[in-house]
Amino acid sequence: MTASEVVTVLRRATSDDVPMLLALWEVAAENDSRPTDTAEKIEALLGRDPDACTVAERDGRLVGSLIAGWDGWRAHLYRLAVHPDVRRQGVGRLLLADAEERFRALGAGRIDAMVLEGNDLGQSLWRSAGYTPQPQWRRWVKSLG
Ligand SMILES: CC(C)(COP(=O)(O)OP(=O)(O)OC[C@H]1O[C@@H](n2cnc3c(N)ncnc32)[C@H](O)[C@@H]1OP(=O)(O)O)[C@@H](O)C(=O)NCCC(=O)NCCS
């Protein structure tokens, strides 16, 4: 079977996926300048919105993820990650298309994503999917400890 014939299945993440998500993010996600992921944080997300996190599977193996967070006001994308073994085969594009469909159905008008300045790989995907940077804005944060 060639790479293009491999079936990618998208589904909503459940509690059972938490260990695999953490393992995926260790090897595949953008991990600089951000808080550490924990099982508790993922469980809290799924408890608040069971549809927020989508995973991509190939032959039963979890190879991609995307959190599409909708708080009723804004639509944010987080933790877009595709395992290095299966990159450049359309998995990221599939995950984004699915999230955009979800946001449209929820009534969102615009989607945003935090992208590190030095993340050329991530930026190439966002650009190809129609996202553009907003240089006039800068994120301000305060840690709650
Ligand atoms: C960014 C990432 C999610 C892309 O996932 P992917 O499944 O490989 O992406 P796709 O195969 O769907 O690529 C879609 C498009 O993105 C662009 N793209 C993806 N990888 C690229 C690369 N290495 N070089 C140039 N363009 C690339 C291309 O335009 C591509 O379309 P094409 O293959 O038809 O030319 C993946 O590389 C990744 O997990 N990177 C590390 C984590 C990360 O940076 N996430 C984003 C955080 S902001």
PDBQT file of the ligand as one rigid body, heavy atoms in Angstrom, charges set to zero:
ROOT
HETATM    1  C1  LIG A 201       3.171  21.373  10.970  1.00  0.00    +0.000 C 
HETATM    2  C2  LIG A 201       2.657  19.934  10.905  1.00  0.00    +0.000 C 
HETATM    3  C3  LIG A 201       1.445  19.777  11.831  1.00  0.00    +0.000 C 
HETATM    4  C4  LIG A 201       2.234  19.637   9.445  1.00  0.00    +0.000 C 
HETATM    5  O1  LIG A 201       1.597  18.367   9.412  1.00  0.00    +0.000 OA
HETATM    6  P1  LIG A 201       1.611  17.487   8.082  1.00  0.00    +0.000 P 
HETATM    7  O2  LIG A 201       0.632  16.394   8.246  1.00  0.00    +0.000 OA
HETATM    8  O3  LIG A 201       3.007  17.107   7.759  1.00  0.00    +0.000 OA
HETATM    9  O4  LIG A 201       1.107  18.549   6.993  1.00  0.00    +0.000 OA
HETATM   10  P2  LIG A 201       0.394  18.229   5.605  1.00  0.00    +0.000 P 
HETATM   11  O5  LIG A 201       1.018  17.022   4.980  1.00  0.00    +0.000 OA
HETATM   12  O6  LIG A 201      -1.073  18.218   5.784  1.00  0.00    +0.000 OA
HETATM   13  O7  LIG A 201       0.853  19.499   4.754  1.00  0.00    +0.000 OA
HETATM   14  C5  LIG A 201      -0.076  20.486   4.314  1.00  0.00    +0.000 C 
HETATM   15  C6  LIG A 201       0.708  21.594   3.690  1.00  0.00    +0.000 C 
HETATM   16  O8  LIG A 201       1.535  22.273   4.655  1.00  0.00    +0.000 OA
HETATM   17  C7  LIG A 201       2.768  22.678   4.038  1.00  0.00    +0.000 C 
HETATM   18  N1  LIG A 201       3.873  21.904   4.608  1.00  0.00    +0.000 N 
HETATM   19  C8  LIG A 201       3.790  20.895   5.522  1.00  0.00    +0.000 A 
HETATM   20  N2  LIG A 201       5.024  20.437   5.819  1.00  0.00    +0.000 NA
HETATM   21  C9  LIG A 201       5.894  21.151   5.095  1.00  0.00    +0.000 A 
HETATM   22  C10 LIG A 201       7.306  21.125   4.948  1.00  0.00    +0.000 A 
HETATM   23  N3  LIG A 201       8.079  20.261   5.657  1.00  0.00    +0.000 N 
HETATM   24  N4  LIG A 201       7.883  22.015   4.120  1.00  0.00    +0.000 NA
HETATM   25  C11 LIG A 201       7.147  22.889   3.413  1.00  0.00    +0.000 A 
HETATM   26  N5  LIG A 201       5.775  22.941   3.469  1.00  0.00    +0.000 NA
HETATM   27  C12 LIG A 201       5.176  22.091   4.298  1.00  0.00    +0.000 A 
HETATM   28  C13 LIG A 201       2.633  22.335   2.566  1.00  0.00    +0.000 C 
HETATM   29  O9  LIG A 201       2.034  23.449   1.908  1.00  0.00    +0.000 OA
HETATM   30  C14 LIG A 201       1.673  21.153   2.607  1.00  0.00    +0.000 C 
HETATM   31  O10 LIG A 201       0.954  20.954   1.405  1.00  0.00    +0.000 OA
HETATM   32  P3  LIG A 201       1.650  20.079   0.232  1.00  0.00    +0.000 P 
HETATM   33  O11 LIG A 201       2.214  18.841   0.855  1.00  0.00    +0.000 OA
HETATM   34  O12 LIG A 201       0.502  19.793  -0.708  1.00  0.00    +0.000 OA
HETATM   35  O13 LIG A 201       2.725  20.949  -0.366  1.00  0.00    +0.000 OA
HETATM   36  C15 LIG A 201       3.771  18.904  11.294  1.00  0.00    +0.000 C 
HETATM   37  O14 LIG A 201       4.925  19.193  10.534  1.00  0.00    +0.000 OA
HETATM   38  C16 LIG A 201       4.136  18.970  12.763  1.00  0.00    +0.000 C 
HETATM   39  O15 LIG A 201       3.549  18.274  13.582  1.00  0.00    +0.000 OA
HETATM   40  N6  LIG A 201       5.128  19.819  13.103  1.00  0.00    +0.000 N 
HETATM   41  C17 LIG A 201       5.590  19.963  14.484  1.00  0.00    +0.000 C 
HETATM   42  C18 LIG A 201       4.543  20.583  15.382  1.00  0.00    +0.000 C 
HETATM   43  C19 LIG A 201       4.164  21.967  14.908  1.00  0.00    +0.000 C 
HETATM   44  O16 LIG A 201       5.006  22.780  14.566  1.00  0.00    +0.000 OA
HETATM   45  N7  LIG A 201       2.851  22.227  14.923  1.00  0.00    +0.000 N 
HETATM   46  C20 LIG A 201       2.319  23.546  14.593  1.00  0.00    +0.000 C 
HETATM   47  C21 LIG A 201       2.320  24.370  15.827  1.00  0.00    +0.000 C 
HETATM   48  S1  LIG A 201       1.935  26.040  15.500  1.00  0.00    +0.000 SA
ENDROOT
TORSDOF 0
